[in-house]
Amino acid sequence: MTADIKVHVGEGIGEMGARFVDAWRRAASGEEVHERHLTFASMADLTRTLTPKRLDLLNRLRGHPAPSIRALARDTGRDFKNVQQDVTALRDAGLIDQDADGGLTTDVDRLVTSIELARAV
């Protein structure tokens, strides 16, 4: 199953709470709610996490799981330690999964970005 992840920048706790309550109400009324959100406090946080090289890793893993970080580093021609750091950041953000054997996957198909300009800096 592929997934869209809605990426928010500069969103306050009130907006996040309202989104949660809305999803809760829809689920309580019987609607299936399958949405995922990722919120960054600022553009700096977003660009620090979603670097071009990390987006490349996500794109490579999309539909093509890697058996390990080492294999992913080899396939991308990148240093193992740098790929390991990138995988950790993406896993911590909830964008990739790593199984008990070290295999890497993602179900992310698209990142849809919403930037609240008044709070994004």
N, C-alpha and C positions, 0 to 999 in steps of 0.2 A: 504494500500500500504506500503510495506517495503522499507527501504532506506539504501543505503550504504553512509557513511559519510567518506570523505577522510580527514584524520587528518595529518596535516603538522607541523613539528617542525623545528625551525630555519630558516624558509623561510623569505626572505626579501620582502619589498614592491614591488620591481620590479617583482619578481616571482608571487606575488598575482595579480598585475596589468596585467601581461601577461596572466594569467589564466582567468581573467575577460574579457579581450579583445577577447581572443580565444572563450570563451562561447558566447559573444555578436555577434561575426562574424558568428558563427555556427547558432545561433538563427535567425540572419538577413537573412541567406541563406535558412531558412525554416526548419532547423533541430530542433527537440524538444530537449531542453537541460534541463535535470532534474538532476543536480548534486549539491551536498552540500559539503562544505569544512569547516573545523575548523582548525584554525592556532594558534599554540602556539609559543611564542618567544624562549622558551627553554624547555629542558627536565624537568627542575624543575617545570615550569609552567604546563606542561602536567601531571606530576605525582602528583602535588598538586591538580589538577582538577579531573583527572580520577583515583581516588584511587580504591583499590579492593572493598571496600564497596559500592562506587558509581557505579562501574561496575555491582555489584550484583543487585543494585536497577534497573539499566537499563535492565538487563536480566530478572528480575521479571516482570517489566512493559511491556516487549516485548510480546504483544499478550494478556496480562492480566492487563487491566487498574485497577487502585486503585481508590476508591471513594474519598479518602482523604489522606493527609499526616499521620494523626493519624492511619488510617487503614493500611497503608503501614508499619508504625513503628510497629504496633501490629503484622502484618503478618511476619515481619522479626525478631521480638523479640528484637528490638533495641529501644533506648531512642528516644522519640519524637523530642526533640530539635536537636539531632544529625542528624536524618533523615530530619528534616526541613532544616537544613544547607546544607545537601547533595542535596536535591531537588532544593533548590535555586541555588546552583552552577551548577547543570545539566541543569536547566531551563535557567539560564543566558548564558550557553554555547550553547543553542539551541538544546539540546539533548532530552529534555522532554517537553511536553506541559501540562499546568495546565489550566483547563477551569474555567469559572466564579463561578462554584459551588465547586471548589477545586479538581475536579477529575484529575487524573494524567494518561498520556498516553505517549507512544513513538512509533515512526514508524521506529526507528533505528534497522536495522537488522545486520549491520556489521560496524565496524570501521576499515578502511584501513589506516595504518600509513606509512608516509613518513618522514624520519628524515634526514635533511641536516646536516651531521656531522660537517662540518666546522663552523656552526653557532649554533648548538644545545646546547652548554654548557653555 
